[in-house]
Amino acid sequence: MSSKVPPIILNNGVEMPQLGFGVWQVPDDEAETAVATALQAGYRSIDTAAVYGNEEGTGRAIAACGLPREELFVTTKLWNSDQGYDSTLRAFDASMEKLGLDYLDLYLIHWPRPAEGQYVDTYKAFEKLHADGRIRAIGVSNFLPEHLRRLMDETSVIPAVNQIELHPHLQQHASREFHAAQGIATEAWSPLGQGKGLLEVPAIVAIAQKHGRTPAQIVLRWHVQLGNIVIPKSVTPSRIKENIEVFDFELDTEDLAAISALNEDRRLGPDPAVFS
């Protein structure tokens, strides 16, 4: 199946599908089937990470899918314990071997770990890998604006992407505004929250009924209309298919205002200022 997902043009001209498939918490032996199902449903962007422990299963699905490599966009992330210049280069090689790829589309520093102070040296290794043609775009994950400022002051390649926790209960206005001003794409992890809570909020349920859609589709469409890159995760084939069907309807200003009103600045994951 061809993809119906429009691209976001990153700050270095690379095109990244606006909606991709995340494999967080998917065991390696299930990742192959889940990624294969996603690719068959029209996803072309796959997001994994070293710490997820499923790069090999993800790589097997990519190898078996029959799609040209240039049609796929693959992201993985460097784990905290591998930060540092030389250890980053080794960790990248290990990830690439597990994925079975010759090049990577996007590599992210998973967390800033500001107390350890290694993210600048780590990013300089990313810059080398990028300059060597082994990565098409480099970026970060869970970085706050102050971390990004330091990175941009001390390195030469502005991150293409910052992947952050972002959903209607944590709308990240300050980070999104900073990213937009710097030309950094905002990518949302846990875009649907976690568990059923967000998808049972009356305002979202009402908008779903109005449009004849599921609550998950409403939240994903909200992300798309904000301009976020979004990577919903599911291992259920019907939900995998449902989550990509968000490009044939639009939320109106009333819908967007109702979802905007749900912000509580409430994190489900760790605080990037202290997590290491």
N, C-alpha and C positions, 0 to 999 in steps of 0.2 A: 504493500500500500504506500502511495506517495504521502508526503507530509503536508499537512494543512497549516502548519505553525509558521507564523511570520518571523523574520529575523530581527534581532536588535543589532545595530552596527556598533561594535565596540570602538574605543578611542584610537585603536590602531588600524581600523578598517576591517577587522575580522568580523564575519557574520556569525552570530550565536542565536540558535532558536530561542524564542522568548519563553517557551514552555518545554521543560524537559522532564526526565524520569529520574527520581532519586532512589537510591538503594540503601539508605540508612536503616540499620537494624534488620536487614535481609540476610539470613545465613548464606554462606558461600554456596552451599549445595542447592539453595533455592534461587540464588541470584541469576543463574543461567536461564532458567525458565521464565522468571519475571522479566528480565531484560529482553528476552526473545519475544515475549508477549507484547511488551511495549513497542519494540521495533515494528512488529507486525501491525500494531494499531496506528502507526504513523509517527511515533516519537523518533527524533533523530539526535537528541541530546541526552547523554547518560551521565549522571553525577554520582561518583563513588569517592572513597577516601581510604588511605592506608589503614586507618584505625577501624574501619568497618569490617575488615577481614574478608572482603568479598571481591577483591580486584580480579582474582583468578576466575571465579564464576562469571563475572561481568565480561572478562576478556574472552571466555569461551563462547558466550552468546554473540559477541561482536564478530568473532572469527567465523561463526557458523551462519550468520544472518544472510550472507549473499549480497549485501549492499556494498557499493563502492566506498572505500575508506573516506574519500573526500565528502561523502554525503553525511557522515557522522560527526558529531561533536562530543568529545569525551573529556570529562573533567575528573581529576583526582586531587587529593589534598595531602600535604605534608603533615605528619603528626608531630605533636609537641616535643617528644623526646628526641626527634631527629633534627631539631633546629640547630643552626650553626652552619658555616659555609661548607666545610668538607662533608659533614654528615648529611647535609641536604643533597649534595651531588650523589652520594651513595644511596640515599633513600629514593631519589628519583629513579636511579637505575633499577632498584629493586621493584618499584611500582611498575615500571615499564616492562620488566620481565614477566611479572604476574599478569599484566594486561595483555601481553603479547603484541605490543604496538611499536612502530618505528618512531612515531612522534605523538605528542599530546596536544590537544586543542587548548586546554586551560589547566594551569596548575595554581593551586591556592595554598597559602599558609593558613592552616586550620584555625589557630588561635594566636593572638598577639603575645601572650605571656609577658606582659610589660615588666613584671618584677625580675624576670630573667634577663631582659635586655638583649635578646639575640635576634629579634626579628629583622633588624636592618642587615646584619651579616647574612641571614637566611635569604632575604630578598635579593641581595647582591649575587648569591648563587643562582637564584631564579633568573636574574638579568643575564648571567653567563649562558644558561641553558637556552634562554630566548634568543640571544645573539648567535648561538651555535645552530639555530634552526630546529631545536628539539622540541620546542613548545611554541605554539602560535600566539598565545596570549598568557600573561601572568597577572595574578591578582592575589587577593587576600580574603579571609573569612573572619567574621566577628571582630573586625577592627573598629574602634571608636574614632571619631574625628581627630582626637589628639594623637592617636597612633598613626593615622594616615598623614597628618601634617609632618610628623617626624620622618616618616618614611620618604615623603616627597622632598623634604629638605636635604636628606642624606643620600638619596639615590637618584637615578636619572630617568627611569621609566615609570610613569604614573600608572598605578594599578588599573587594569581594564575593568575589574569587577570587585565588589565587596559583597560577599554572601553573608547575610545576617538573619537572625531570627526576626520574622516580620509576618504579622497576621492582624486581623481586625482588632484584637485586644492589645497589640503592641505594634503601633503603626510607624514608629521610628521617624517622625517628621524631621528632627534635626539632622539625623544621618542622611536621609534621602535628599534634603536640601543641600548638604555639604557635597554629597556625591555628584549631584546635578551640576553644581558650580564648578567642580573639578573635572567633569567629563568621565566620571566613574559610574559604570552601570551598577544598579542595585539588584541583587539577587536574593530572593526570599527562601529561607529554609523554614520548615514547619509552617508552610503557607496556610494550612488548614487548622492550625493549632495542633493539639495532640489529644486523641480521644474524641468523644462525641460532643463535649461541652459547647464549643463554638458553633457547631453545625445544628445545635438545638436552640440557639438564641432566637427568640420570637421575631425580631426584625429580619433576620436572614431567612428564616422559614417563610415569612410573609412575602419577601421578595422572590423567593424560589417559586412559591405558588403563583404569584403574579405572572412570572415568565414561563411557567411550565417546565422548570428546571429543578435540579437537586440543590440543596444548600451548598454542597461542595463546589458545584459548577458556578454558583453565584459568587462565592469567595474567590475562586480562581479568576473569574471574569473581572472582579474588582481589582485584583493584582494587575491583570493585563491592561486595564484601562488607566491604572496609575503609571504604567510604563515599567513595572517591575519584571525581571526575569523570575520565573517560578518553577520549582521542581517538586511537584507532589509525588508522594510515595504510596504505593499500594502493591500487594501481591495478589489481589483479587482481580481476575481478568476483566470482569464487568466494570469494576471501578477504574482500572487502568484505561479502558476505552472511554468511560464516562468523563474522566478528567481532561481528556484532550478535546472534548466536544464543547469548546467555549469560544469559538471564533465565528459563530453564526448568529449571535445575538448581542445586544448592548444594554447595559444598565443606564438608566436615565439619571438626571441630576438629583432627583428625589431619592433614588436608590443609593447613589453614592453618598449623599448626605447622611442617610440613615446608617450606613456602614461606618462612615467617618465618626459618627457619634458613639461608636462602641469602644473607642480607644480607652484603655485603662493603664497604658504603659506597664503592662504586667508580663514579665518574662516567664517562660516555661523552662528555659535552659539556663546555663550559668551566666554570671555577670562577666563580660570580657575584661573589665577593669582589674579583676582579681584572680580569674581562673587560670590555672597553670597545669 
